[in-house]
């Protein structure tokens, strides 16, 4: 990483200058999506057919997410947790159909992140007491949850979205955030897919239509500048 944030992408600089207080900047938040055992633990994702490169990318992403969580907490950046909770009493009919099942079929025993299961547990990182936490039933953290209301009430001005997987729940959550009015930053090395070509395609689409694609180093530098701006406002 070289140069200042302003040199690298002027849109990032805008996040530091816009806000309710002139020059005070906008309050960032880190949104962690679906870093759960069913989506990140090697033995649980092996049936998806990952090659060595994809396994390594998922491992790196989870490590980087943990580091971002620690950095966010140290800088006073709110950490927001979005998790899948598949409810057997309310099967996702369209998802079942998409995978070749009948619309009205009961939820299968191998459905990921069933409510109360070990697979639904957070993996290698976890919420701290008092941090915002929402349980979703589909891809987006905003679908059927109060995430929008909680972010608004907390005065959040822009989001860093990380998690699993880049082309699915990270993409859907980032897209809805942008459509609801939040600028979005996605660190490319703090998300992953089970296929590296799919991951790269997702990042291309995010960069075209949703937000600014960065990396963890640039993101933490942006948070530090935001913290310094807030302190000096």
N, C-alpha and C positions, 0 to 999 in steps of 0.2 A: 504494500500500500504506500503510495507516494502522493505528495501534494496535500493541499488542504481539502476539506469537504467541499468548499465552494468551487475549487478547481475540478474536482471529480464529477460532481453532479449538482448543478444549481438548485435542483428541486430539494435536495437534502438541506441545503443552506436555508431555504425558505422555512423549513420546520423550526429552525433556530431563531427566526426573526419575526414570524407571525404569532399572534396570540392576543389574549385579552389585554395584556399590558404591552404597550409599544416596546419592541425589542426584547420582550420577555420570553418569547418562544412558546411552543405548545408542549403540553405534558405527554410524554411517551408512555406506552405500556408494552410489555412483552406478553404475547398470547401463545401459550404452549398447547398444541393440538395433538391429542391421541398418542402420547408417548406411553403406551400401555403394553403389557406383556404380550397380548395377542398380536400386536403390530410390530414389536421390536425384539422380543426374545428369540434368539436364533432357532431353538428347537420348535418354536411355534410358527415361525414364518417360513421354515424350510419347505413345507408343502407347496409354497407359491413358486418354487423353481428358481430361486435366486442363484446366480453364478457367484464366484468368489469376489468379483468387483462390486457387485450389488450388496453382498453381505458386508463387505468392508465399508461401503458408503453408508449403510444404515448404522453401523457401529460408530463411525466417525460423527455422523449427524447427532446421535444420541449423546455422545461425549461433548460435542460443541453446545448442544442445548443445555446440558447441565452446567457448563461453564457460563453460558449466558444468563441462566437463572441466578447463579451466584453473583455475577457482575451486576445484574439488575437490582438485586436486593441491596448490594453494597452501595449503589448509587441512588437508592430511593425510587427506582423505576418500578411501578406496580407490576406484579406478575399475575397473569390471568390464566386459569387452567380450564381447558375444554376437553371433555372426555366422552367417549362413546359409551352409552349404557343401553344395550339391546334388551328390550323387555319382552319376555316370552308371552306375556298377556296381550301384547300389542305388536304383532309381527309386522315388519315393513313389507307390505304386499308387493310393491313394485320391484324392490330389491330381490325378493324371492323369485319373481317372474324373470327378472333380468338374468339370473343365474340358472334358469331352466326349470324352475319349480312352478307349481300351480299358484295362482294368486292367493287363494285361501288356504294354502298349506300351513300347518303349524310351524313355528320356528324350529329349525333343526338344532340338534344337540351341539353341533360344532359351530354355531353362529358366534362370531367374534364378540368379545367383551359383553357377554351376558351379565346382566345386573347381578352383583354379588359373587361372581366367579373369580377365580385366581387370574384368569386372562384379562379381566377388566382392571386389574391393579396397575398403578403407575409403575414404570420400569426405569430404574436407575436415576430417577428424579421424582419429586413429589411435592404437592402443595404444602406450604407452611400455614399455621393457624392465622386466620384473618384474611388470607388471599382469596380473591374472587374465584369461584369454581362453578362451572355449569356442566350439566349432563345433557348431551344431545342424543337424538334418536336417528339422525341421518348424517349427511356429510358436513354441513355447515354448522359452525358453533352458534349461528344466529337463528337457525331454524327451530322454532318451537321452544326457545329459551328466552330468558330475560337478559341476555348478554348485552344487547343494545342499551337497555335501560341502565344496567349497572355501569357500563363504560361512560355513559352520559352523566350519570350521577357523580362519578368519580372525577369528572372534568378531563377525561382523556382526550388528547388532541390528535394523536397519530399512533399507529400500531406497528410493532415488529411481530410478524407471524412466523412461527417455526413449528416443526413437528413432523408427523407421519400421516399420510404420505403426500409427497409434493403434488402429484397429479390429481389427488382425490380430496381429502378433507382439508389439507392446507390450502389448496387451490380454492375450494368452495368457500372456506371461511374468509380468506383474503379477498375474494371477489365480492362477497356480501358486505364486508367491511368497507370496501371502496365505494360500492353502490349506495351505502348508507352515509357516506360523507367523510370517512376517515382515510387520510393518506396512509399507504401501506408500504412497509419495507420488508423484504424477504431475504434473509441471508442464505445464499445458495448452499453453504456447507452446514447449515443447521436444519436441513430437511433432506429427505431422500425418498426414492421409490424402489420397488423391487426389481426394476430394470433401469439401467443407467440411461438408455436412449429415451425412455419414457420420462425420466427425471429431467433430462436436458430439454425435452420438448415442453414440459410443464413450465420450466423456468423461462423459456422463450415466450410462451403465452402470457405468463405473469408480467414479464417486462413490457410486452406490447400493450396490454389492456388493463392491468390491475395496479401495479406498483413498481417501486425501484428495487431491482435485484442487487444485493450487496454481498458481503461476507461477514463473518462474525467479528473480524478485526475492525472493519469499517463501522459496523453497527455499534460496537462498544465505544469507539471514538466519538460517534454521533451522540450517544447517551452522555458521555463525559462532557461534551460541549453543551448539551442541553442542560445538564446539571449546573455547569458553570454559569450559563446564561441565566438560569433561574435564580441562582445565588446572587447574581449581580443586578437583577432586575429591581 
